[in-house]
Amino acid sequence: MVRMSPLLQNRVLTTTLLAWIVAQTVKVFLAARRQKRFDFRWFLGTGGMPSSHSAGVSALATAVGLQIGFHTPLFAMALMFALVTMFDAQGVRRAAGRQAVVLNKMIDEVYVKGQVSEERLKELIGHTPVEVLAGAAVGCLLAVLLCR
């Protein structure tokens, strides 16, 4: 008889990973549909709809709550981790993306004048609140389906 690895038997872990994979896959297909082309690098990229970070941490917190209890310190820790991650995804990282847009415009203006040639900054590194909420919904739904 084949014995599953104890790591793969951990429902919280497998649900968290699956939520991230599902959200990232949905994001890639939405981007391919919008761009009318496919780029495998999108699987590893950040930003976009839905947030895979939010999906993963929401699945983690929900799965911990369902498996161990919503009254436990471990759930409180997972919830706070999820909230900080989602706040960062739509706050700090989004602001950095906006700054990248401005800096890229400045680089373009300087480059056109022939003064410097610099690598462009990645602009889509954060999420809108809607992308974060969509990712959280994906994660919570998967956790409820897989960890009840």
VEXMARMAR-908877 format. One record per atom (N, C-alpha, C): residue in three letters; x, y, z; atom name. Coordinates in steps of 0.02 Angstrom, whole numbers, m for minus. Layout:
<atoms>
<atom "ala", <X, Y, Z>, "CA">
...
</atoms>
This chain:
<atoms>
<atom "met", <42, m59, 0>, "N">
<atom "met", <0, 0, 0>, "CA">
<atom "met", <44, 63, 0>, "C">
<atom "val", <27, 112, m40>, "N">
<atom "val", <65, 174, m46>, "CA">
<atom "val", <46, 220, 12>, "C">
<atom "arg", <96, 244, 47>, "N">
<atom "arg", <85, 288, 104>, "CA">
<atom "arg", <98, 360, 83>, "C">
<atom "met", <48, 404, 94>, "N">
<atom "met", <56, 475, 76>, "CA">
<atom "met", <105, 507, 125>, "C">
<atom "ser", <143, 553, 100>, "N">
<atom "ser", <189, 591, 142>, "CA">
<atom "ser", <148, 628, 195>, "C">
<atom "pro", <172, 631, 257>, "N">
<atom "pro", <136, 668, 309>, "CA">
<atom "pro", <124, 741, 289>, "C">
<atom "leu", <170, 769, 251>, "N">
<atom "leu", <162, 838, 228>, "CA">
<atom "leu", <100, 845, 183>, "C">
<atom "leu", <90, 796, 139>, "N">
<atom "leu", <33, 798, 94>, "CA">
<atom "leu", <m33, 781, 129>, "C">
<atom "gln", <m29, 752, 188>, "N">
<atom "gln", <m88, 737, 227>, "CA">
<atom "gln", <m112, 798, 268>, "C">
<atom "asn", <m72, 850, 269>, "N">
<atom "asn", <m88, 911, 306>, "CA">
<atom "asn", <m138, 951, 265>, "C">
<atom "arg", <m202, 948, 284>, "N">
<atom "arg", <m254, 983, 246>, "CA">
<atom "arg", <m245, 1058, 244>, "C">
<atom "val", <m221, 1086, 298>, "N">
<atom "val", <m211, 1158, 300>, "CA">
<atom "val", <m159, 1178, 248>, "C">
<atom "leu", <m104, 1142, 245>, "N">
<atom "leu", <m51, 1156, 197>, "CA">
<atom "leu", <m74, 1146, 125>, "C">
<atom "thr", <m105, 1089, 112>, "N">
<atom "thr", <m126, 1074, 43>, "CA">
<atom "thr", <m180, 1122, 20>, "C">
<atom "thr", <m225, 1142, 64>, "N">
<atom "thr", <m277, 1190, 46>, "CA">
<atom "thr", <m246, 1258, 31>, "C">
<atom "thr", <m198, 1279, 72>, "N">
<atom "thr", <m164, 1343, 61>, "CA">
<atom "thr", <m128, 1344, m6>, "C">
<atom "leu", <m91, 1291, m20>, "N">
<atom "leu", <m56, 1286, m84>, "CA">
<atom "leu", <m104, 1284, m143>, "C">
<atom "leu", <m158, 1246, m136>, "N">
<atom "leu", <m207, 1242, m190>, "CA">
<atom "leu", <m240, 1309, m203>, "C">
<atom "ala", <m255, 1346, m151>, "N">
<atom "ala", <m285, 1413, m159>, "CA">
<atom "ala", <m239, 1459, m198>, "C">
<atom "trp", <m174, 1457, m181>, "N">
<atom "trp", <m126, 1498, m216>, "CA">
<atom "trp", <m122, 1478, m290>, "C">
<atom "ile", <m119, 1412, m303>, "N">
<atom "ile", <m114, 1388, m372>, "CA">
<atom "ile", <m176, 1406, m412>, "C">
<atom "val", <m235, 1397, m382>, "N">
<atom "val", <m298, 1413, m417>, "CA">
<atom "val", <m300, 1488, m434>, "C">
<atom "ala", <m286, 1530, m386>, "N">
<atom "ala", <m288, 1603, m398>, "CA">
<atom "ala", <m237, 1623, m450>, "C">
<atom "gln", <m177, 1596, m447>, "N">
<atom "gln", <m125, 1613, m495>, "CA">
<atom "gln", <m144, 1589, m565>, "C">
<atom "thr", <m175, 1531, m570>, "N">
<atom "thr", <m196, 1504, m635>, "CA">
<atom "thr", <m253, 1547, m664>, "C">
<atom "val", <m301, 1566, m623>, "N">
<atom "val", <m355, 1610, m645>, "CA">
<atom "val", <m326, 1676, m670>, "C">
<atom "lys", <m279, 1703, m633>, "N">
<atom "lys", <m246, 1766, m651>, "CA">
<atom "lys", <m213, 1761, m719>, "C">
<atom "val", <m178, 1706, m731>, "N">
<atom "val", <m143, 1697, m795>, "CA">
<atom "val", <m192, 1692, m853>, "C">
<atom "phe", <m246, 1654, m843>, "N">
<atom "phe", <m295, 1648, m897>, "CA">
<atom "phe", <m332, 1713, m910>, "C">
<atom "leu", <m346, 1752, m858>, "N">
<atom "leu", <m378, 1818, m868>, "CA">
<atom "leu", <m330, 1865, m905>, "C">
<atom "ala", <m266, 1864, m887>, "N">
<atom "ala", <m217, 1906, m921>, "CA">
<atom "ala", <m208, 1884, m994>, "C">
<atom "ala", <m207, 1819, m1007>, "N">
<atom "ala", <m200, 1794, m1076>, "CA">
<atom "ala", <m260, 1815, m1118>, "C">
<atom "arg", <m318, 1812, m1088>, "N">
<atom "arg", <m380, 1832, m1124>, "CA">
<atom "arg", <m378, 1907, m1139>, "C">
<atom "arg", <m357, 1947, m1090>, "N">
<atom "arg", <m354, 2019, m1098>, "CA">
<atom "arg", <m300, 2040, m1147>, "C">
<atom "gln", <m241, 2008, m1144>, "N">
<atom "gln", <m184, 2026, m1186>, "CA">
<atom "gln", <m185, 1991, m1254>, "C">
<atom "lys", <m228, 1940, m1259>, "N">
<atom "lys", <m233, 1899, m1320>, "CA">
<atom "lys", <m166, 1865, m1337>, "C">
<atom "arg", <m130, 1848, m1284>, "N">
<atom "arg", <m68, 1810, m1291>, "CA">
<atom "arg", <m55, 1776, m1223>, "C">
<atom "phe", <m10, 1727, m1224>, "N">
<atom "phe", <6, 1689, m1163>, "CA">
<atom "phe", <79, 1697, m1147>, "C">
<atom "asp", <95, 1708, m1084>, "N">
<atom "asp", <164, 1714, m1062>, "CA">
<atom "asp", <171, 1671, m998>, "C">
<atom "phe", <211, 1619, m1001>, "N">
<atom "phe", <218, 1573, m944>, "CA">
<atom "phe", <245, 1609, m883>, "C">
<atom "arg", <284, 1663, m892>, "N">
<atom "arg", <312, 1700, m836>, "CA">
<atom "arg", <257, 1730, m791>, "C">
<atom "trp", <197, 1737, m817>, "N">
<atom "trp", <142, 1764, m777>, "CA">
<atom "trp", <126, 1719, m717>, "C">
<atom "phe", <142, 1655, m722>, "N">
<atom "phe", <130, 1609, m666>, "CA">
<atom "phe", <171, 1629, m604>, "C">
<atom "leu", <227, 1662, m615>, "N">
<atom "leu", <271, 1681, m559>, "CA">
<atom "leu", <267, 1755, m543>, "C">
<atom "gly", <227, 1792, m581>, "N">
<atom "gly", <222, 1865, m572>, "CA">
<atom "gly", <178, 1886, m514>, "C">
<atom "thr", <181, 1950, m498>, "N">
<atom "thr", <140, 1978, m444>, "CA">
<atom "thr", <90, 2027, m474>, "C">
<atom "gly", <41, 2045, m434>, "N">
<atom "gly", <m11, 2091, m457>, "CA">
<atom "gly", <m63, 2053, m497>, "C">
<atom "gly", <m118, 2086, m511>, "N">
<atom "gly", <m171, 2057, m553>, "CA">
<atom "gly", <m228, 2027, m514>, "C">
<atom "met", <m278, 2004, m551>, "N">
<atom "met", <m341, 1980, m524>, "CA">
<atom "met", <m347, 1905, m531>, "C">
<atom "pro", <m362, 1869, m479>, "N">
<atom "pro", <m366, 1887, m408>, "CA">
<atom "pro", <m298, 1883, m375>, "C">
<atom "ser", <m292, 1911, m317>, "N">
<atom "ser", <m229, 1909, m280>, "CA">
<atom "ser", <m216, 1838, m254>, "C">
<atom "ser", <m162, 1808, m277>, "N">
<atom "ser", <m145, 1740, m252>, "CA">
<atom "ser", <m118, 1743, m181>, "C">
<atom "his", <m86, 1800, m163>, "N">
<atom "his", <m64, 1808, m94>, "CA">
<atom "his", <m125, 1806, m47>, "C">
<atom "ser", <m177, 1844, m65>, "N">
<atom "ser", <m237, 1846, m24>, "CA">
<atom "ser", <m272, 1778, m23>, "C">
<atom "ala", <m272, 1744, m80>, "N">
<atom "ala", <m304, 1678, m82>, "CA">
<atom "ala", <m268, 1630, m35>, "C">
<atom "gly", <m202, 1631, m37>, "N">
<atom "gly", <m163, 1585, 6>, "CA">
<atom "gly", <m172, 1599, 80>, "C">
<atom "val", <m165, 1662, 100>, "N">
<atom "val", <m169, 1677, 172>, "CA">
<atom "val", <m241, 1671, 198>, "C">
<atom "ser", <m290, 1684, 156>, "N">
<atom "ser", <m359, 1675, 177>, "CA">
<atom "ser", <m376, 1601, 185>, "C">
<atom "ala", <m351, 1561, 138>, "N">
<atom "ala", <m360, 1489, 144>, "CA">
<atom "ala", <m326, 1463, 207>, "C">
<atom "leu", <m267, 1488, 221>, "N">
<atom "leu", <m230, 1467, 281>, "CA">
<atom "leu", <m269, 1483, 344>, "C">
<atom "ala", <m291, 1545, 351>, "N">
<atom "ala", <m328, 1564, 411>, "CA">
<atom "ala", <m394, 1526, 418>, "C">
<atom "thr", <m430, 1520, 363>, "N">
<atom "thr", <m494, 1485, 366>, "CA">
<atom "thr", <m484, 1411, 381>, "C">
<atom "ala", <m435, 1381, 350>, "N">
<atom "ala", <m422, 1310, 362>, "CA">
<atom "ala", <m400, 1297, 434>, "C">
<atom "val", <m358, 1341, 461>, "N">
<atom "val", <m338, 1334, 531>, "CA">
<atom "val", <m399, 1340, 576>, "C">
<atom "gly", <m442, 1388, 563>, "N">
<atom "gly", <m502, 1396, 603>, "CA">
<atom "gly", <m548, 1336, 599>, "C">
<atom "leu", <m557, 1309, 540>, "N">
<atom "leu", <m601, 1250, 531>, "CA">
<atom "leu", <m571, 1187, 562>, "C">
<atom "gln", <m505, 1179, 557>, "N">
<atom "gln", <m473, 1118, 581>, "CA">
<atom "gln", <m459, 1119, 656>, "C">
<atom "ile", <m438, 1176, 682>, "N">
<atom "ile", <m415, 1180, 751>, "CA">
<atom "ile", <m464, 1218, 796>, "C">
<atom "gly", <m498, 1266, 765>, "N">
<atom "gly", <m546, 1306, 803>, "CA">
<atom "gly", <m533, 1380, 795>, "C">
<atom "phe", <m588, 1417, 788>, "N">
<atom "phe", <m582, 1489, 779>, "CA">
<atom "phe", <m567, 1525, 845>, "C">
<atom "his", <m570, 1489, 900>, "N">
<atom "his", <m556, 1518, 965>, "CA">
<atom "his", <m483, 1510, 986>, "C">
<atom "thr", <m442, 1478, 946>, "N">
<atom "thr", <m374, 1462, 966>, "CA">
<atom "thr", <m324, 1518, 950>, "C">
<atom "pro", <m270, 1521, 987>, "N">
<atom "pro", <m217, 1569, 973>, "CA">
<atom "pro", <m187, 1558, 903>, "C">
<atom "leu", <m184, 1496, 880>, "N">
<atom "leu", <m157, 1482, 813>, "CA">
<atom "leu", <m200, 1515, 759>, "C">
<atom "phe", <m266, 1512, 767>, "N">
<atom "phe", <m310, 1547, 719>, "CA">
<atom "phe", <m298, 1622, 722>, "C">
<atom "ala", <m292, 1650, 782>, "N">
<atom "ala", <m280, 1722, 789>, "CA">
<atom "ala", <m216, 1741, 753>, "C">
<atom "met", <m164, 1701, 760>, "N">
<atom "met", <m101, 1714, 726>, "CA">
<atom "met", <m109, 1710, 650>, "C">
<atom "ala", <m143, 1659, 626>, "N">
<atom "ala", <m154, 1651, 553>, "CA">
<atom "ala", <m196, 1709, 526>, "C">
<atom "leu", <m246, 1730, 564>, "N">
<atom "leu", <m288, 1786, 542>, "CA">
<atom "leu", <m248, 1851, 538>, "C">
<atom "met", <m208, 1865, 588>, "N">
<atom "met", <m168, 1926, 588>, "CA">
<atom "met", <m117, 1924, 531>, "C">
<atom "phe", <m87, 1866, 519>, "N">
<atom "phe", <m41, 1858, 463>, "CA">
<atom "phe", <m77, 1873, 397>, "C">
<atom "ala", <m138, 1847, 390>, "N">
<atom "ala", <m177, 1859, 329>, "CA">
<atom "ala", <m194, 1933, 321>, "C">
<atom "leu", <m215, 1965, 374>, "N">
<atom "leu", <m233, 2036, 369>, "CA">
<atom "leu", <m173, 2079, 352>, "C">
<atom "val", <m116, 2066, 383>, "N">
<atom "val", <m56, 2105, 367>, "CA">
<atom "val", <m35, 2094, 295>, "C">
<atom "thr", <m37, 2031, 272>, "N">
<atom "thr", <m18, 2016, 203>, "CA">
<atom "thr", <m64, 2050, 153>, "C">
<atom "met", <m130, 2048, 166>, "N">
<atom "met", <m177, 2079, 120>, "CA">
<atom "met", <m172, 2155, 121>, "C">
<atom "phe", <m160, 2184, 180>, "N">
<atom "phe", <m150, 2256, 185>, "CA">
<atom "phe", <m88, 2276, 145>, "C">
<atom "asp", <m35, 2239, 152>, "N">
<atom "asp", <27, 2253, 116>, "CA">
<atom "asp", <16, 2246, 40>, "C">
<atom "ala", <m21, 2195, 19>, "N">
<atom "ala", <m32, 2183, m52>, "CA">
<atom "ala", <m68, 2241, m85>, "C">
<atom "gln", <m117, 2270, m50>, "N">
<atom "gln", <m154, 2324, m81>, "CA">
<atom "gln", <m131, 2393, m59>, "C">
<atom "gly", <m88, 2397, m10>, "N">
<atom "gly", <m65, 2461, 15>, "CA">
<atom "gly", <6, 2477, m7>, "C">
<atom "val", <53, 2449, 29>, "N">
<atom "val", <123, 2465, 18>, "CA">
<atom "val", <147, 2446, m52>, "C">
<atom "arg", <132, 2384, m72>, "N">
<atom "arg", <155, 2361, m138>, "CA">
<atom "arg", <121, 2399, m194>, "C">
<atom "arg", <58, 2417, m185>, "N">
<atom "arg", <22, 2456, m236>, "CA">
<atom "arg", <53, 2525, m243>, "C">
<atom "ala", <70, 2556, m186>, "N">
<atom "ala", <102, 2622, m188>, "CA">
<atom "ala", <169, 2618, m223>, "C">
<atom "ala", <207, 2565, m211>, "N">
<atom "ala", <271, 2556, m245>, "CA">
<atom "ala", <260, 2550, m321>, "C">
<atom "gly", <207, 2517, m341>, "N">
<atom "gly", <190, 2511, m412>, "CA">
<atom "gly", <174, 2579, m443>, "C">
<atom "arg", <138, 2620, m406>, "N">
<atom "arg", <122, 2688, m431>, "CA">
<atom "arg", <186, 2729, m438>, "C">
<atom "gln", <231, 2722, m390>, "N">
<atom "gln", <295, 2758, m395>, "CA">
<atom "gln", <334, 2734, m455>, "C">
<atom "ala", <331, 2669, m470>, "N">
<atom "ala", <366, 2642, m528>, "CA">
<atom "ala", <340, 2674, m592>, "C">
<atom "val", <274, 2686, m597>, "N">
<atom "val", <245, 2718, m656>, "CA">
<atom "val", <276, 2787, m666>, "C">
<atom "val", <279, 2826, m612>, "N">
<atom "val", <307, 2893, m616>, "CA">
<atom "val", <381, 2891, m634>, "C">
<atom "leu", <418, 2847, m602>, "N">
<atom "leu", <489, 2842, m616>, "CA">
<atom "leu", <502, 2819, m688>, "C">
<atom "asn", <461, 2773, m713>, "N">
<atom "asn", <469, 2751, m782>, "CA">
<atom "asn", <455, 2808, m831>, "C">
<atom "lys", <407, 2851, m816>, "N">
<atom "lys", <395, 2909, m859>, "CA">
<atom "lys", <455, 2956, m859>, "C">
<atom "met", <484, 2965, m800>, "N">
<atom "met", <543, 3008, m795>, "CA">
<atom "met", <601, 2978, m834>, "C">
<atom "ile", <610, 2912, m829>, "N">
<atom "ile", <664, 2879, m866>, "CA">
<atom "ile", <652, 2886, m941>, "C">
<atom "asp", <589, 2878, m963>, "N">
<atom "asp", <572, 2886, m1034>, "CA">
<atom "asp", <591, 2956, m1059>, "C">
<atom "glu", <574, 3007, m1020>, "N">
<atom "glu", <588, 3076, m1040>, "CA">
<atom "glu", <663, 3087, m1044>, "C">
<atom "val", <700, 3061, m996>, "N">
<atom "val", <773, 3070, m997>, "CA">
<atom "val", <804, 3029, m1054>, "C">
<atom "tyr", <779, 2969, m1065>, "N">
<atom "tyr", <806, 2925, m1117>, "CA">
<atom "tyr", <795, 2955, m1187>, "C">
<atom "val", <736, 2985, m1198>, "N">
<atom "val", <722, 3016, m1262>, "CA">
<atom "val", <773, 3070, m1278>, "C">
<atom "lys", <796, 3105, m1227>, "N">
<atom "lys", <846, 3158, m1236>, "CA">
<atom "lys", <916, 3129, m1242>, "C">
<atom "gly", <923, 3062, m1237>, "N">
<atom "gly", <987, 3030, m1247>, "CA">
<atom "gly", <1034, 3034, m1188>, "C">
<atom "gln", <1009, 3049, m1130>, "N">
<atom "gln", <1053, 3059, m1073>, "CA">
<atom "gln", <1068, 2996, m1034>, "C">
<atom "val", <1023, 2947, m1033>, "N">
<atom "val", <1033, 2888, m992>, "CA">
<atom "val", <992, 2830, m1022>, "C">
<atom "ser", <1016, 2769, m1012>, "N">
<atom "ser", <976, 2711, m1031>, "CA">
<atom "ser", <971, 2666, m970>, "C">
<atom "glu", <914, 2663, m940>, "N">
<atom "glu", <902, 2625, m879>, "CA">
<atom "glu", <849, 2572, m891>, "C">
<atom "glu", <852, 2520, m851>, "N">
<atom "glu", <802, 2467, m854>, "CA">
<atom "glu", <737, 2493, m823>, "C">
<atom "arg", <681, 2476, m855>, "N">
<atom "arg", <616, 2498, m829>, "CA">
<atom "arg", <599, 2459, m766>, "C">
<atom "leu", <562, 2492, m721>, "N">
<atom "leu", <540, 2461, m659>, "CA">
<atom "leu", <475, 2424, m669>, "C">
<atom "lys", <464, 2372, m631>, "N">
<atom "lys", <402, 2334, m634>, "CA">
<atom "lys", <346, 2375, m601>, "C">
<atom "glu", <293, 2388, m639>, "N">
<atom "glu", <240, 2432, m614>, "CA">
<atom "glu", <183, 2395, m580>, "C">
<atom "leu", <171, 2334, m601>, "N">
<atom "leu", <114, 2297, m573>, "CA">
<atom "leu", <139, 2250, m518>, "C">
<atom "ile", <148, 2277, m458>, "N">
<atom "ile", <173, 2235, m404>, "CA">
<atom "ile", <123, 2231, m347>, "C">
<atom "gly", <72, 2273, m347>, "N">
<atom "gly", <22, 2272, m294>, "CA">
<atom "gly", <m47, 2255, m321>, "C">
<atom "his", <m96, 2260, m278>, "N">
<atom "his", <m164, 2243, m296>, "CA">
<atom "his", <m212, 2298, m277>, "C">
<atom "thr", <m268, 2301, m314>, "N">
<atom "thr", <m323, 2344, m295>, "CA">
<atom "thr", <m361, 2309, m238>, "C">
<atom "pro", <m401, 2346, m200>, "N">
<atom "pro", <m441, 2313, m149>, "CA">
<atom "pro", <m486, 2259, m177>, "C">
<atom "val", <m513, 2268, m237>, "N">
<atom "val", <m556, 2217, m267>, "CA">
<atom "val", <m517, 2153, m282>, "C">
<atom "glu", <m456, 2160, m306>, "N">
<atom "glu", <m414, 2101, m319>, "CA">
<atom "glu", <m398, 2063, m255>, "C">
<atom "val", <m386, 2101, m201>, "N">
<atom "val", <m373, 2070, m136>, "CA">
<atom "val", <m435, 2034, m110>, "C">
<atom "leu", <m493, 2066, m115>, "N">
<atom "leu", <m555, 2034, m92>, "CA">
<atom "leu", <m572, 1972, m134>, "C">
<atom "ala", <m560, 1975, m199>, "N">
<atom "ala", <m573, 1917, m242>, "CA">
<atom "ala", <m527, 1859, m223>, "C">
<atom "gly", <m464, 1874, m210>, "N">
<atom "gly", <m417, 1822, m187>, "CA">
<atom "gly", <m439, 1792, m121>, "C">
<atom "ala", <m460, 1836, m74>, "N">
<atom "ala", <m483, 1812, m9>, "CA">
<atom "ala", <m544, 1767, m16>, "C">
<atom "ala", <m588, 1784, m62>, "N">
<atom "ala", <m648, 1743, m73>, "CA">
<atom "ala", <m628, 1674, m101>, "C">
<atom "val", <m581, 1673, m147>, "N">
<atom "val", <m557, 1609, m174>, "CA">
<atom "val", <m529, 1565, m119>, "C">
<atom "gly", <m486, 1594, m77>, "N">
<atom "gly", <m454, 1557, m23>, "CA">
<atom "gly", <m504, 1531, 28>, "C">
<atom "cys", <m550, 1574, 50>, "N">
<atom "cys", <m600, 1553, 100>, "CA">
<atom "cys", <m645, 1499, 72>, "C">
<atom "leu", <m667, 1507, 10>, "N">
<atom "leu", <m711, 1457, m21>, "CA">
<atom "leu", <m677, 1389, m26>, "C">
<atom "leu", <m615, 1388, m49>, "N">
<atom "leu", <m579, 1324, m54>, "CA">
<atom "leu", <m569, 1292, 14>, "C">
<atom "ala", <m553, 1333, 64>, "N">
<atom "ala", <m544, 1306, 132>, "CA">
<atom "ala", <m609, 1276, 158>, "C">
<atom "val", <m664, 1310, 147>, "N">
<atom "val", <m729, 1283, 170>, "CA">
<atom "val", <m745, 1218, 134>, "C">
<atom "leu", <m731, 1215, 69>, "N">
<atom "leu", <m746, 1154, 31>, "CA">
<atom "leu", <m701, 1095, 50>, "C">
<atom "leu", <m637, 1109, 67>, "N">
<atom "leu", <m589, 1056, 78>, "CA">
<atom "leu", <m575, 1039, 151>, "C">
<atom "cys", <m593, 1083, 197>, "N">
<atom "cys", <m573, 1072, 267>, "CA">
<atom "cys", <m632, 1064, 315>, "C">
<atom "arg", <m692, 1057, 291>, "N">
<atom "arg", <m749, 1049, 337>, "CA">
<atom "arg", <m749, 981, 368>, "C">
</atoms>
